[in-house]
Amino acid sequence: MGFGSSKQKSENSSQQTSQSFNQAYPFLQDALGDQVGNAGKGSSAIASLLGLGGSEDQSAAFNQFKDSSGYNFIQNEGVKGITGSNAAKGLLSSGATLKGVSQYSSNLASSFLNSYLSNLMGLSNTGIQAGQILSSAGSTANSQGTSYGNSSGSSFNASLG
């Protein structure tokens, strides 16, 4: 009877030690768990935008990004500036005006695309970092709990021998 209670006491001690190191994990899981999925979402969005599938959805998402970030206003103001300047020079109907508007619009779209891709990378990296934090917290808790559990078992077995 004494032997069984000592063994049970050692196992309970091992479980308590393991659980005490695991207290941060549930908090981190609640705080960061939703972010882990962003790694895949961001990566999939980038792949789609680059033509690796589902590009229609990403075109719509990119257009929504442009609309929400003032792209149309900036483009309209730039076009007004180019046409106004060329009109003052008497070149409103020239090829130079059309070329200037086209080049300005292309550069602006490229700039917004780079910004959009950067934001998607940030979203993806947030997910990766959240996953790394959770993985580290889980593995630290498990390895410390296991090592203490094995240590308790070893000293228990040593005291029997």
N, C-alpha and C positions, 0 to 999 in steps of 0.2 A: 504494500500500500504506500509506503514511504517512497519507493522507487518511482511509481507512477506519478505521484504528485510532484516530485522533483523534476521529472521529465516534462510534465505539463506546465510547470512553472517556467522552465527554460523556454518552451515553445511560445508561451504567452508573452514572455519578455522579448523574444525575437520578433513576434508580430507587432508588439507595441513599438519597438524600435523602428521597424520598417514603416509603420504607419506615421510615426512622428516625422520622419524625413519626407513623407509624401504629402504633407499638409499644404504646401504651396501649389502642388500640381492641380488640384481641383479649381483653385482660384485662377491660375494661368489658363486652364482649359476653358473656363467661362469667359475670361477676358480676351483670349486670343484665338479660340477655336474657330470662330467664323472667318477670321482673317486667313487661315491656312488655305482655304479654297480659292483665295485670290491669286495664288501662284498659278494655278491651272487656268483660271479665267483670263488673267492677263496674258499668259503665254498663248492661249488659244486665240485671243483677240489679235495679238500681234501676228500669229501665223495666218489667220484669215485675212488680215489687212495686207499681208505680203503675198496674197494669192494662193495660199496653201489650203484653201477650203472656205466655204461660207462667206465669200467676199461681199455678197449683197448685204448681209447683216452688218458687216463691219463698215461698209460704205454708209449705211444708214446711221450707225453709231458715230462715225467720223463726222458726218453732216450735222448730227445733233450736237457734237462737241463744238463744231465751228459756230453753229447758231447760238449756243449758250456762252461762247467766249467772245462775241463781238466781231466775228469775222466779216459779216455782211456790212456792218457800219464802217469798219476799217477799209474794206475793199471799195465801197462807194465813195468814201472820202478821198482815197488815193486816185480813183478814176476821175473824180471831179477836179482834183489838182492837175492831173495830166491834161485832161481836155481843156480846162480853163487856161492853162499855160500855153498850150498849142493854139487855142482860139485867139489869144492875145497876139500871137505871132502870125496869125493868118493861116495856120496849118491844121485847122480843126479837121478838115476832110482828107488830110494827107495820110499816107501809109505810115508815117512816123508816129502819128497819134495812135493808130491801131496797134502798131508794134509796141509802143510804150505801155499801152493798157494791157496788152497780152503778156508782156514781160513782167509787169508789176503784179498782175493777177497770179501768174505762175510762181513767182517768188513768194508771194504771200501764202499761197496754198502750200508750198513746200515748207515754209516756216511753221504753219499750223500743223502740218503732218508730223514734222519733227517734234513739236510740242506734244502732240497726241501720243506719239510713240514713246516719248519720254515719260508721260503720265502712265501709260500702260506698263512700262518697265517698272516704274515705282510701285504700281499696284501689285505686280507679280513679285517684286522683291519683298514687299510687306508680307505677302503670304509665305514666302520662303523663310524669312526671318522669324515669323510666328511659329512655323513648323520646327525650326531649329531650337527655339526657346523651349517649346513643349517637349521636343525629343530629349533635349539636355536635361530638363527638369525630371522627366520620367525615367531616363536612364540613371541619373544621379540617385534618385530616390530608390530605384530598384537595386542598384549596385551597392549602395550603402546599407539598405535594409538586408540584402542577401549576405553581405560580408559580416554584418553584426549578427545575423541569424546563424551563420556558419561558425562564427567566433564563439557564440554562446553555446552552440552544440558541441564544439570542440572542447571547451573548458568543462562542459558537463561530462562528456565522455572521458576526459582526462581524469576527472575526480572519481570516476568509477573504477579506473584501472589501477 
